[in-house]
Amino acid sequence: MAAGGLGLSRDRSGAYAWWATLLLTLGITLAFMDRAIVNLFVIPIQRDMHVSDTEISLLIGFAFAFFNALAGLPVARWVDATNRRLICAVGVAAWTIASIASGLTANYMQLFLARIGVGVGEAAVTPSGVSLIADHFGSSRRGIPMGLFYGGIYLGGGLSFLLGGFLWNRLGDRLIAVPLLGELHSWQVILIAVGSLGLIVAPLMLTMREPQRRDGNVVLAQAGLPLREVARYFWTNGRAVFCINAGFCMLNFVLYAASSWLPTLLVRDQGWSLAKAGQTLGTMTLLLGPLSGLIAGALADLLVRNGRADGKLLIGILAAVGCGIAGIVFALTSQPAIVFAALLCIAFFGPFSLPLAPGALQDIMPNAMRGQATALYVFLTNTIAGGLGATSVALLTDFVFHDRSKLNVALGIVSTTASLAAVALLLSGLAPLRKIAKQLVPVDTSGKAQLSRHLPSRE
């Protein structure tokens, strides 16, 4: 393996690299607060806007996820060729405006359109963040910063439930007179309050510096590649790219289904109040999510440093097994103590996938394709997992069981099936990933003109 390949690149991390990582983590934390806060208020939104489980699932799933994925493709091209910190700042500002608008909507369609706006704005955060971190840290040291960055997803999700539950408990379920805006439901006021935090975060993104773009230890003279070169690299290494994307997509299918319906499951199946469900899930997510993401990253780094180039996939398989066990429990029992144990299991193992998939893709991608590789992964994850995860559960309750009280069985079936698919796909990706790791050679300083000489051979 050449210098700059897996495990041999010089660690470039320093104090500023960690500062930039913390800022990016703050950005993704806010993104997932704005993304997840609506999930807590499924029941009052259904009541106030008169919508079914399937309609609300499209709101919390498809409306955000599909357009987030669609916008991510052109954004990723900009990430790979232009100023990434500016893209971050503009993205935060855009989804902040849309999040505030979500709280001002008067009907289902307006809220649907606002959620599309949140999705489009948030398309900037993941590809730019992953690309920046990859240029700040060597390949055998990316696991922990990637774990920290993706831990922001669970910080955001946990804070949204915790803060949302707290505010709901304080404000109550009522109409509130807001100056200049008139009477709004309390859940609308909470959406506006949480969304407004972006007005603070967006300017902070401009304090980051744009790092040099690198492949391994080689500084690139220019960024950006023709689409035909990108397509050729993806095609040449299609099996590895497919298994990484599809395997972690299935694992994220579990996460989307669970995060969308667990608050409602605890209210319907366990008889909890909405505030209790929000505060419990928020605390659990806040504590376990970032910790497990860091553990996943550290374990993957350890395996890579010990010669296992496929370490990130191996840890992903472990996570899928844990999530599958939790799904079986949801389907088979409503006994409170056992359900709570399953919640802990999925809260711990679920976040394992989040730093691993982008990290694995960065390990096999030239610098000029990193944003696009991440955007492709986000596109597949959001359209399939995000677009169908929540809805697949709702379709079972509405059209198979014809019974909303069967939510636990529906969630269990979806979670177990997707986890098994993740295990099979990630196992299939081990060998092709190891093959690329042995052949990977960074491009030289002439950048895109020389990339084709270093493409790994066809699998």
Secondary structure, DSSP 8 states (H G I E B T S, - for coil): --TTSTTTS-----HHHHHHHHHHHHHHHHHHHHHHHHHHTHHHHHHHHT--HHHHHIIIIIHHHHHHHHHHHHHHHHHTTS-HHHHHHHHHHHHHHHHHHHTT--SHHHHHHHHHHHHHHHTTHHHHHHHHHHHHS-GGG-HHHHHHHHHHHHHHHHHHHHHHHHHHHHH-SSEEEETTTEEEEHHHHHHHHHHTTHHHHHHHGGGS-----EETTEE-S-----HHHHHHHHHHTHHHHHHHHHHHHHHHHHHHHHHHHHHHHHHHTT---HHHHHHHHHHHHHHHHHHHHHHHHHHHHHHHHTT-TTHHHHHHHHHHHHHHHHHHHHHH---HHHHHHHHHHHHHHGGGHHHHHHHHHHHHS-GGGHHHHHHHHHHHIIIIIIHHHHHHHHHIIIIIS--GGGHHHHHHHHHHHHHHHHHHHHHHHHHHHHHHHHH-----TTGGGTGGGG-----
